[in-house]
Amino acid sequence: MGSLLYSSSQTANVYPMSELFLRHRLQVVEELWESVLRQECGQKMVDLLRQLRDLCSPEGQATHDQASSAVELIEQLNINEAIRAARAFALYFQLINIIEQEYEQKQQLTRYSDTETTDQEYLANIIYSTNQREDDLPVTKALGADAGTQSWIDNTQVSQKGTFSALFPLLFKLNVPPQQIQRLISQLDIRLVFTAHPTEIVRHTIRDKQRQVVDLLQKLDELENRSGGYPWEAAEVKERLLEEIRLWWRTDELHQFKPTVLDEVDYALHYFQEVLFDGIPQLYKRLKYSLEQTFPWLEPPSKNFCSFGSWVGSDRDGNPSVTPEVTWKTACYQRKMVLERYIKSVKQLIELLSVSMHWSDVLPDLLESLELDQSTLSDVYDALALRYRQEPYRLKLAYVLRRLENTRDRNLALYNREVPQNENASMYRSGAEFLAELRLIQRNLTETGLGCRELENLICQVEIFDFNLTQLDIRQESSRHSDALNEILEYLQVLPQPYNELSESQRVAWLTGELQTRRPLIPSELPFSEKTNDVIETFRILRSLQQEFGISICQTYIISMCREVSDVLEVLILAKEARLFDPAIAVGSIRVVPLFETVEDLQRSNSVMSQLFQLPLYRALLAGGYEAINPETAGLTPQIPNSPSSSILNPNLQEVMLGYSDSNKDSGFLSSNWEIHKAQKSLQKIAEKYGVNLRIFHGRGGSVGRGGGPAYEAILAQPGNSINGRIKITEQGEVLASKYSLVDLALYHVETITTAVVQASLLRTGFDDIEPWNEIMEELSVRSRQHYRALIYEQPDFIDFFHQVTPIEEISQLQISSRPARRPSGKKDLSSLRAIPWVFSWTQTRILLPSWYGMGTALQEFLDAEPEEHLKLLRYFYMKWPFFKMVISKAEMTLAKVDIEMARHYVQELSNPEDTSRFEQVFEQIASEFYLTRDLVLNITGHKRLLDGDPILQRSVQLRNGTIVPLGFIQVSLLKRLRQYKNTSTSGVIHSRYSKGELLRGALLTINGIAAGMRNTG
């Protein structure tokens, strides 16, 4: 039987012959899906879904003429039928996502054998990074200067871009100096930070079901590709797949309760448990192997060159649920998970390392270690000495196992805030102690001619994850610190006027003066408001965390909405009070990270950092203390007991975070991207001026409107020397599920990021420094911002339009996050609305406005001045300038997902009758900008259709579009009924056959389904 959602002719058009595996797998899953629906809902539902799907155009877009037919059909459905239809489409999207991920994973496995032509446009414009030393310069400074090099560019086939196997041969052929490569990889520092933003709408329970389906599909692949198997084996796996999908169908998709922060912690750790803990050590092996193939004399980076951070359980910006106690439990929870994995690995090593002293030598240091262990863990010796009397490795690992178990038991007591009963037992106080024992075993094996891959893998895991798994970043909004200081100082009557009434210069003067003293401001007992106490307790718990878990557990404090120098100094004052910073020696154990978010803040970031670098106290803090600046003063200044005593942070490293979300909401897509690009350039220059190393922390979301999109291209588009081997990136929402659900997908994702960091640091195009190009981009940015703000902030009907036409109010009722959708002001305006639900709402309506609006008008006004010449210039930008190409490509991807006729249906059906005429005017303004932007993007790229340059992505978008359309019609119908219910119930008359709960549930299910279909939602 043919596919339910695609005719055979359509399928042939969507999938090229090279993707026969994907076609076959889609057919299998669609047949299973159809079977489930027939068994669970009957043939009538299957026929209904077919009928709804046929209402769309062949391209998968809604059509104006057929919308009325869809409405008529859907309005006849009762609530149960509408919910079943919505669930069926949502299930379809989830299954398609699984198939695509499995297909992508298979593609990644072939990347080291498949070849493709080198990107000649990119290579032809490479210049070397300007941060190289003179003695590192290659003989051939210009690519075209050497005929042999040019010939290689023209003819050589290399592995696919984004992999280590492509990177190092490229660097070799381009004559990049090995000394420069060595310096870069020696300082390679990639941090991927998981966050708990509410765009991942799939329950943990459903994720488990999906993993079962993946496992069964992989088993089916093995059986179908194996010769000599029994036919019934594949049939049995298909039956199991059918059973699993039926169980999935009968499982509730919606969260039954609002998740707690610790629920979110558990969800984030799921990816480490299932994928990253075992997978990430392979990343080091890939890099080391590829480096050895081209540069065998170079040393690989440290094993933890790629590490992970987390905001889950520590990000308190606008989330009152993240308390100091929750952060403490999060750290304990992370340690529990990693200790349990180490315990499991050590037990496996005990089984494996059965080396006998009869047949192998043992070095004295291991025997001495065993004697010491016997004195501290005599019960282990008494129990196992006879069994392992000739097997020293097993005996040693038994001692290691007991220490790990004691460490785990103590950690459990700390999690429960109990006094540990085994405080005096032998245990590990840090991962370094555990690592030292593993290296002792490894050294003894090596020196006696043996090796153990399992031991090497465990050592790699400990180097990467330590005992903490991830580093926790604390984040808090700037006004919370100033308000807390205002209350503290008012209570102490230190200032003649309230702190919040001081000018910026007055604040800086008082703060710098106070930072020179050791006088305590905050009493041990806190007589302040709950909010102020929470701020103080956060710093105190941070101190406790560092004392218990080590400095590495949490050394980053991020200030959101950072606008002034005083915002940074306020955090240092509070850190001083918690003994996280000693002003006498200018040594601290936390790194203060300003987060610049709005366009005005991005533009001001250069000035703020310049003023900070000019403060002697702050420069000393970055350097590692006054002693690091003036070694002759060492030992002359007494220290506070239990205060930071030496440089414990990377010296001269300043981290600055740039926010993609709020800058986009404030200024629009094009302007936001350009302002962030400019900010990076200016921050790098000011850092170089003061001799400071800069690490940019990119606050990227999942959607294009919040900085999302392919990471490889985005990193290569960063300006100049702003990366230099260091980068930090947030990984949020649905990105976690799409990138980290399968091992090979996760490895390839992180490998492309690493490759891009190395490539962007060593090679650059130089186009960012062409001033006339920058002037043109500045002009486009200003025009785009003006047009964007004219609609969003100046159009008087826009706020009402947004709240009526999009499901923003219903989204806020989804139980998907512990954090509120709005900031604490309580107002229903754009300033209080968080960027995530803002983007999420536009995605549901298929407008995706934040990801492109304003761009078309800006480009058109530029073209109007000199149509032919300026179009040639924009096309040249697209070909040559990575930044411009990245912006256009992101917009193109988003525009391909827009369905303007579907959006029109939302406006017509969800607008109140009295508002219809004014809302239609707003919509026509949006639609006009969409068509203009789409046509200009096609003109610049030279594509006939959107995404012609990326057929795989084009296929993915087209595959989903057609099924999202009927789901959108169902959503509108349910939202309309729900809102009518609300309106009639407030007037005292209720005409609906269904309860509010039933209607809301149906609407929320459609939100889940569309989010799964669109993939990058928020």
N, C-alpha and C positions, 0 to 999 in steps of 0.2 A: 504494500500500500504506500502511496506517495506521502511525502511530508505534509503534516497538517498545516504548517504555516508557510511553506514555500512550494510552489510548483516546481516541476523538474526543470523547466526552462529558466525560471528565476535562479534556481540553485546553480545551474550551469554558468550563469552570468556572474553570480556572486563569488564563486570559488574557482580559481584556475586549476588546471589539471595537476599542477604540482602539489596541490593540497588534497589529494585523494584521501589521505588518512583522516583529515579533518572532516571531509564530507561524509565519509563512512561513519565516523564516530557520532557526528550530529544526527545522522539518520537513525542510528541505534538508539540514542537517547530520546529522540523525538517519538520513536515507536514505543519505547518504555513509558514515556510521559503520557502518550495517548492512551496506552493500556491502563495506566493508573487512573486516569480521569474516567475512562469508560467503566472501570470497576467501582470507583468511588462515587461517581456522579451520574453515570448513565450516558448513553449515546446522545441524548438531547443536549447535554453540556458540550460534548465534542462538536456537534453541529453548530451550536451557538458560537463557539470560539472561532470556528471556520468562517462563519458569517461575518463576525466582527472583524476578522483579519482581512476579509475580502473588501471591506469598505475603504481600505487605504490604497494609495497610488502604488504603482510598481516600485517606486523608489522608497517606499516606506514612510511617506509623508501623508498627513491628513489633507483632505481636499474640501473645499468650501461646499461643493454640491452634495457630497456624501455625508457631511456632518449631520444634517438633519435626519438622514436615515439612521445613523448610529444613535442619535438621541432618542428617536422614536423606538428603536429596538431596546435600548438600555432602560428607558423609562418604564417599559412593560415588565422588567424584572423585579421580583420581590427582593427583599434585603438579603435573604439567604442565597439566592441565585447570583446577585451582584457580588457578594463576598466570595462565593466559590469561583466566579470568573476572575476576580481580582487575584485570588490565591493561585489559580491555575497559571495565569500569566507571570506572576511573581516566581513561582516554582520554575517555570520555563527559563526565566532569566538566570536564576541561580544555577541551573543545570548547564546553560550555555556558558556561563562564566567558568564553571568547572572544566568543561571541554576545552575552552580556549586556554585556560591555564595549563592543562595537561599537554596541549599541543605546543604551547610556548616552551614548556619545560623540555619537551622532546627536541625542539629547535635549538635550545641552548646546549644540549648534549652534543650537537653536531658542529658547534661553532669552532671547535679546534681543528676540524677537518674540512669544513666548507670554506670556500674562498670567494672573494669578490674583488672587483677592481678598486684600487685606492681612490679616495676622493681627491681628484686632481685639483679641483678648485680650491680646496682647503690647503693642500700642500703647496700649491703655487704661490701662496701668499703668506707662508709661514716666515716669521723672523724669530730670532732667538730672544729669550727673556732678557730684559735689561738688568737683571740682578746678578748676572754672572760676572766673575772676576776676569780681568784682562788675560791672565795666564790660562784661562779655560777656553778662550775663544777658538773655535774651529778654524782650520785653514781656509775652508770654503765658507764665506760669510753670507753669500747670496745663493739662493737655491739654483738659479739659472746660470751661475758662473761655471758650473762643472758639467761637462757634457755627459759624463758617466752617470752622475746623479739624476740628470734630467731624463736620460734613457731609462733608468730604473723606474722613475715616476710614471713614464709612459707605458711600460711593459710589464712590470712586476705584479704578480698576484699576491695578495696578503690575506691573512685570516680576517674575519669580519671585525669591523671596528668595535671598540668597546671592550676588547679582551686583552689580557696581558700578552697573549701570543701574537697579537698584532702590534701592540705598543712598542715593545723593545726592539724588534726589527726596524720599525719606523724610526726610532731614535737613532739607531745605528746607521741606517742609510742616510739620514739627514746630518750625520756627522756631529751630533750633539756630544759635547765633551763628557767622557766617563766620570771625571771628577765632579762635574755638575750634577750628573744623575745620582752619584753616590751621596752627595750632600743632601739632595732632595729626599731620596728614599730613607735616609737615616733619620730625617726629622718628620717623616710622613705621619700625619695625625688626622684621622678621619673619625668624626663622632656622629653617630646617628641616634637621634633622640626621639623615643616613642612618647606620644602624648595621647591624652584621653579625650580628644575633641569629639563631639557627638555627631559624627557623620557615618560611623560604622553601625548600621542599623540591624545587623544580623545577630541573633542570640548565640551565645556560646553553645547551647544545645544544638542549634541548627548547624553550627560550624562542625560539630562532632559528626553529625549526619553526613555533611559534605565530605569530610575526610574518609568516611566509610565508603562513599560512592567512588571517590578517587582511587582508593585501594582496590576496589572491585574492578574498576575500569582498567587499572594497570595489570591486574591479573588476567583480565580478558584479552588485553594486548599480547601478553606472553603466550596465552593458549592459542590465539589466532595466528601468531607468527611462528609457532613451534611446529616442526614437522613430526609426524608420527603420533600425534596426540589423539585422544578419543573425542569424537564430535559431541558426546553428551557432556563433556567437561565444560565447554564454552556455553552450552545451553544451560547448565546448572548455574554458572556465574551470572548469566542474564536473569535467571529466576531470582537469584539472591539480590541482584540489582533492583528488580521489580519489587521485592519485599521491602528493601531498604527505602526506596522512594515512597512506597505506600506508608511506611512508618513515618517518614518525613512529612507526608501530606497530612497525617493525623496529629502532627506536633504543632503546637501554637507558635506562630512566627513572632508574635509580639511579646516583649518583655512583660512579665506578670507584675513587676513592681519596679519602681525607680531604682536603678542600681546604686549601691553605695560606692564610695571611693575604693574600698577594698575589693568590691566586685570588679571594678575597672582594673585594679592592680592584677587580679587573677586573670582577667582577660588578656592583658598585655603580656604576662608571663607565659601564657599559653604558647606564644610564638617562640619563646626561648626553649620551652620544654619540648615542643614538637619538632622544631626546625633548627633554630640558631645555635643552640648549645653544641649539638653534634656537627652542624654544618659549617659554621664560621671558621673553625680550624683548617678546613679545606682551602679557604681563601688564601691563607699564608702559603700553603703548599703549592697552589697554583702560581702565585707570584714568584716564589723561590724557584720553581722549575722553569718558568718562562724566562726569568732573569738569567739563570745559568746557561740557557740555550744560546743567548746572545752575548751576555757579558759575564762569563764564568768567573772573572776575577773580582767582581763586585760583591759586596756583602748585602744580604737581604735586610729588610727593615726588621724592627722588633716584631715579635709575634702579635703584639696588641696594637699594631699600627691602625687597625680598625676596631674601635670600641663602641660601646653603647651607653646612652644615657636615658633618663626617663623623667617625665614630668608627672607621671601617674602616681598620685599620693603625695606630691610635693608642690604642685602648682596651685597656689591659693589665690590667684588673681580672679576675683569675682566669684570664688567658690567657697562659701562658708563651711562646706562639709569637710574641707581639707584642714584639719586641726593639727596642732603639734603632735597629739597622740596618734593620729592617723599616719603622719609621716614616720613616726617611730615604728609603728606596726608594719608599715610598708618595708622599711629597711630590714626588719626581722624576717618578714615574709620572703623577701628576696634571698636573704642568707639561707633560710630554710630550704628553699628550692635548690640552690646551688650545692649545699652540703649533702643533700639527699642524692644528687647526681654523682658527687665525688665518692660517697659511700658505695654506691652501686658499682662504680668503676674500680674501686679498690678491691671489692669482693671478686670482681672478674679477674683482676691481676693476681690475686691469691691463687685462683684456680690455674692461671696461665703460667706463672713463674715458679715452676716445680724444680728448678735447678738444684742439683744435689752437690754437696761438698765432696762427694766421692769422685765426681766426674768434672768438676769445675773449680777453679781457684776462687777464693774470696779475699778481697783486699782488707787490710787492717782497719781502715776507717769504718767499714761496715760492721766489723766485729766489735769495735769499740762502741759504736752506736747501739748495738744490741745489748752490750753490758750495761750501758746507761739506761736503756729502756727497761731492762729487768729490774733495776732498782726503783724506778718510778711507776711501773705497771706490773707489779709482782703477780697479780692475779691472772693476767694474761699469760705470763711465763708459766705459772703453775698449771694452767689449763692446757697449754699448747706446746710446751717445751719438748715433751716426748714425741708428740706427733710430728713436729717440725725440727727435730734435733739435727738433722743433716740438710735441712732446706732453709737456709738463712733468709732468702728473699721472702718466703712465705711468712716466716716468723716476724721479720721486720714489718711487713705489710699488715700483719695482725695487730701490731702495736699502733701503726698508723690508723688502722680502722677504728680501734678503740678511742684514740684521741679525737677522731672525726665524730664519733658517736657522742662522746662527752661534750664536744663543742655544740653539736646539734641539740642535745638535751638542755644545755645552758641557754641556748638561743630561744628555745621554746618557753622557758621560764621568763626570759626577758620580754618576749612577745606578750605574755599574759600578765606582765608587770608583777611577777612573783620573785621572791628572793631565790636565786639558784641554789639548789641543795648540793650541787657538786662543784662548788666554787674552787675547792682545793684539789680537785681531780686534775690529772694531766690532760691538757687539751691544747688546741691551737688558738692563739690570740690573734693571728692574722693569716692571710693566705700565703704570705712570704715564708712563714715557718713550715707550712705544709709543703710548699714548693721546694724548700731546701731539702726536705727528706726525700721527695721524689727524685730530685737531681742527684742525691747521694746514691740512690739505687741505680739510676741511669748511668752514672759515672762508673760504678762497679761493673755493670753489664758491659759497657763499652770497652773498658780496659781489659776485660777478659774475653773480648772478641765476640760479644753477643749484642743483639739489639732487640727492641720490643716496640712495635708500632703503637700498640695500645697504650703503653706508658708514655711514649712521645706525644700521643694525642691528648692524654690527660694533662701532661705538662703544658701543652699549648692552651688547653682550656683554662687552666689555673692562671696562666699569664694574661689571658684575655679577660676572664670574668672574675678572678680573684675570689674572695668570699662574699662579694657584694652584688655580683651579677651585672648591675648597671650603676652608673653614677646618678644620684638624684640631684636635679636642679631645683632650687627654690625660686619661685617667681611671685612677686607682689606688686601691686599698682602703687605708683609714686606717692599719690595723695595719702595713702594709708600711713606712710612714714612721717610725712609732715604733720598730719593730724595727730599722730601719736606724740610727736615731739611737742606740738602745741599744747597738748593736755599735760604732759609731764612738766614742761617749763612753767606753765600757769600754776600748777600745784606747788612747785618749788619756789615760785615768784622770783625767778632768776632774771627775767627780762622786764623792762619797764612797760612793754606792750606785748600783746599776743604774738607768738612766733609767726603765725600765718599772715599777720599784717605787715611783716617786714618786707622790704624790697629784696630783690635777688642779691644785690650787692651787700645789703645788710646781713642777709642770711649767710652768705659765703664768708663774710668777715667773722661773724660769731662762730660758725661751724669750724673754720680753720683754727681759730683761737682755742676753742673748746677741745679740738683734737690734739692740741699740744699738751693738754693736762691729763693727769691720772685721776682727777677728781671724779668719783662716781656720781652719776645723775639719778640712777634708778635704784630705789630701795629693794631689798630682798622680798619684802611683802608688798604686793601690788595694790595700791588703793585707787586704781584707775578704772575706766570704763571697760566693758568686755572687749571692744574693738582694740583699744590700746593694749590691754593685757595680752590679747592674742598676738599682736605684733612683737611684744617683748618676749613672750613665751616661744615664739618661732625661733628667735635668735638663741634662746637658751637651749631649746631642743637640738638646734643645729650643733651647738657646742657639745651636748651630750652624745650626739651621733658620732662626731669626730673622735671623741674620747673612747667610745665603745667599738666603733667599726673602722677607725682610721680616717685620716684626712681625705682619702680618695672617695669615701662614700658620698660626700656632699661638699663641694668647694666652690660652687657657682651660685651667686645670688643675682637674679635678673630683676631689673626695675622696669616694669611695663609703663608705658606713657611717660618715659623719661624725657624731660624738656630742658632742664637746666643743670648746671654744675652742682647746685645745692641738693638735687635729687640723689646724686651719688654720695655726697658728703654726709647726708642724713643717714644713709645705710652704714657708713663707716662709724658714725657716732654710736648707733645702736649695736654694731658689731663690737666696738670697744667695750661697751657695758657688759657684753656677754663673754668677754675675754677671748674674742676671735681676732682681735687686733690690738697690738701693743703700741701706743703712740710714741713711747719713749725710744723705741728702736725701729719703729715703722715696719714691723713684721706682722703679717696677718695670715690666717689660714683659710680665708675666703677670697674669691675673685668677684668683684662687683662688676656686673655686666649691664650697661645701659641698653635698653630696647627702644629704638627710635621707630615710631609707627606711622604717624600722619605725615603728609607731605611737608608741612611746616617743620616738623621735628626732624625729618630727614635732611632738609635744607640747613637746619641749625646744628646738625650733628658735628660738623667740622669745627665750628666755634666752641661747642661744649667740650669736645675732646682736647682741643688746643689749650683751653683754659685749665683743664685738669692736668695736662702734662706740664704746665708751667708752675704748678704748685709743688714746692719741694717735698712736702710730706707724701703726696700721691706718687711722685716719681720715685721716691725712696721705697714706697710700698711695692711698686712694680718691680724695682730692681732687686728686691729681697731684703730691704732694710738699709739703714744708714751705713751699716758696716760694709755692705756691698759697694756703696758709693765711695766711702772713705775708709778703707781698711785700717788706716792708722788709728782710728778711734775705737777699734775693736776692744771689747772688754771694759771700756770706761763707763758704760751706762748700766746701772743695775736693772735687772729684769723682774717683772712681776712673777711670783710663783705660779706655775701651771699655765703661763701664757705662752704664745708662740715664741720659740727661742731661736729659730733660724729660718732661712728661706725654704719654705716647704711647697711653694708653687713654682711653676715654670718661670724663671726670671725674665723680666722685660716682655711679658706676653699680656697684651690687652685684648680681651674679647669684646666684641660689639655685636649686638643682635639687631637685625633689620626686619621689620614686620611687613609682610606682603599683604596681609588681610586688611588692616585698617587703612593703609595707604590706598589700597584699591577702592574700598568703600568711600573713602574721602575724595578720591581724585580720578578714579577710572583706571581701566586696564593699561592703556598706553602710557599715561602720565606716571602711574605708579611704578611701572617697570623702568622707565627712564630715570625717575628720581632715585630709585634704589641703585641703579647703575652709576649715576653721578656720585651718590653718597659713598659708594665703595671706592671710587677713584680718589675722592678728596680725603677720605679717612686713611687710605694707604699713604698718600703724600704726607699727611700730618704725622703719621706714625713713623715714617722714614725720617722726617725732619728731627724728631726727638729720639731716634734710635730705639724705637719700640717695635716689637713684632706684633703683627695684627692677625687675629683670627676672627673672621666674619661668621656669625651664626645666622643662618638663613631660616627665617620662620615661615617655611612653605606649608601650604595646606594641600588637600587632595585635589581640589578643583583648580582650573586655570585662573579663575578669579581670585584665588588665594595663593598664587605662586606655584601651583602644581604643573604637571606636564613631565615629559621625559627628562630625567635628571642629567643624563650624559650631555645632551645638547645645551641644557641650561648652564652647566658648569663650564663648558667650553666657551659660552657666551659671556662669562664674567670678565671684567676689564683688567687689562694690564697685569700687574703683579699682586693683585688683591688676594690670590689664593696661596701661592708660595708653599705648597705642600700641606696646608692646613685648611680644614673646612669643618663646619658643624651644621647639620641640617635636621629639621624636625620631620618626623614621619608620622602622619596622622590619619585617623579615620579609615576610610576604605582602602587607603594605600597599604596599610598593614595586611589586609586580607589579600589584596591583589599581588603584592610583592613578596610576602613572607609566608604564604601558606604551604608552599612546596620548596624542598631543599634546593633544587637546581635553579628555580626561579629566584630564590633569595640570593644564592651565590652569584648568579649572573647580574642581578640588580646591584649588589655591593661591588662586584668587579667592575662594572661600567662606571660607577661613581669613582672608584679608586683610579681607574685608567684615565678618566677625565681630569681628575685632580693633578695627576702627574703630567699629563699632556698640556693642560692649561698653564701649569707652572713653568714648564720647560720651553714650550712653543707658544707663540701668539702671533696673531695676524697684524697687529699694529694699527688697525683701522680705528680703534677707540681713541687714538691720539690725533686723528685728522680733525682739526678744529672746524673747518667748514661743515663737515658731516655732523659734528656735535651741535653746531648752530642750527642746522636743519632739524635735527631731532628735538632740540629745545623748542623750536617753533611749533613742531607737530605736537609736542607734549602740552604746551600752553593752550593751543587751540582745542585739543582733545579734552583737556580738563575743563575748559570753559563750557564746551557743549555738554559734557557729562553733568557738571554741576547745575547747568541751566535746567536740566530735567529733574535731577534728583533733589536738589535743594532749593530751587527757585520756582519750579512749576507748582502752583498752589494746590492742584488736584492730585499730585503724585502720591503723597502719603496715604490718602484714602484709597487711591487706585491700588497701591501695593497691598494694603490690608484686606481689600475685598477680592482682588483678582488672584492672589497667590494663597496657598494654604499655610501662611505663616502662623496663624493662631493655632491651627491643628498640629503643626510641627512642634510647637512648644509643649504640646501635651504628650508627645511620644516619650516613653520611659526609656530614653537611650543615653542619658548622661546624668551624672551627679551635679553638674553645673547648670545654673539657670540660663535660659536663652537670652535674657536681658541683663544689663548691668544694674546695680542696686537702686538706681534713681526711680524705677517703677514707671517711668513715662513710656508711652507707646510711640516714641519717635526714633529716628534713625540713629541718633547719637547714643541712645541706650541699648539699641539692638546689637548683639554681637555679630561679627562678620560671618560666622559659620551659618546660622539660620538664615541670614540675609542671602547668602549664595544658594543655600539649600532650597529656599523658596522659589527662586528664579529657575532653578534646575527642574523642579517639579512641573512648572508651567511650560517648559520647553522654550523659554525665552533666553535664559542664560545671560541676562543683560550685563552683569558685572564683568564678563569676560571679553567684551568687544565694544560696548557702547561708547560713542565719542570718537572712535578711531576713524570711521569712514569720513565723517565731516572734516576732520583734521587733514586727512590725506587728500580729499577733494579740493579743499581750499588751497593746498600747496600746489596741486596740479593745475588749478585754474590760472595761476600766474604764468606758467610756461608749460602748456599741456604735453607737448612732445618731449621736450628736454627733461622736464621733471619726471615724466614716466620712465624714461631711460635711466635716470639717476636712481629712482626707487628700485627698479629691476636690478640695477648694478649693486645697490645696497643688499638686496636679497641674495644675490649670488656671492658677494664677497664678505659682508659684515656679519659675523656670527650673532651679534646682539640683535640686529634687525631681522635676520632670518628666524631667530628664535621667537621673537614677538609675532611675526607674521604667521609662523607655523602653529603657534599656540592658538591664535585667533582663528585660523583656518579649521583646526580641530573642533573648536567650540561651535563655530558657525555651521559645521556639518551636522551638529546635533540639534540645532535650532529647528523648530517646526512652527513657522509663523501662523499657519492656519489653525493648528492645534491651540496655539496661544490665543488666537482670536476667539476661539470657542470658549476659553476660560473667561475672557472679558465679557462676551455676550451673555453667558449663562450665570455668572457669579456676581455681576454688577447689580446693585439695587436699581429698580426701574427709574427712580428719580435721578440716578447718577450715570445712567447709560450714555447719554450724549457727551458729557464732559470726559468720561473715561475713554470713550471711543477716540476722542481727539488725542488723548495721551498715547493710546495704543498706536494710532496712525503715525505719530511722531517716532515711536519706537520701531514700527515696521519699516518706515521710510529709511531710517538709519541702518537697519539690518540689510535691506536690499542694496543700499549704497556701499556698505562695508563689504558685503559678499562679492559684489561685482569688482570692486577695487582690488580685493585680495586675489581674485582670479586673474585680474589683469596684471598684477605685479608678479605672481608666481608663474603665469603662463599656462595654468591648468584649465582644462575645459570644465571639469567638475571639481568640487572641493575634495581634497585629499588624493588627487590623482598621483601625487608624488609619493604617497605612502599607501599602496594597495592593501597591505595587511590591516592597517588601521581603518581604511575605508571599508573593507569587508566587515570588520568588527562593528563599526557604527551602523552600516546598512543592515546587518544581521539583526540588530536590536530595534532599530527605528520603527519597523512595521508593527511590532508587537506592543511597543510603548503607546502607540496611538489609541488602540481600543482601551487600554488600561487608563489612559488619560480621560477618555470619554466616561468611563466608569467612575473615576475620581470626581470629575465635575458633577456628575449626577448625585453622588453621595454627599459631596460638600454642599450642594444646593439644598438637598433635603435636610441636612443637618442644620444649616443656617436658617432655613425656614422654620424648623422646629424651635430653634432658639428664639426667633422673632415672635412666633405665635405664642410660645410659652410665657414670654414676658408680658404679652398683652392679655394673658389669662385664657386664651382659646388655643386648644391643641387639636390639629386635624391630622397629624401624621399617624400612620398605622404602626410605626416603629418607635422604640424608645431612643432617647438620646444616646445611651450607651451603645446600642446596636449600630446606629448611624456613625458614631465616632469610631467604633471599631472597624467598620468597613472602610471609612476614609483613611484611617491609619494603615490598614493593610495595603491600600493602593499607594500610599507614600513609600512603604517598604518596597513594593514591587517596582515602582518607577526608579527609586534610588538604585536598586540592583541592576536595572536595565541601563541606566545612564553611567554607571560605574564611578566616574569621578563627580561626586555630588556636592561636597563641601570642603 
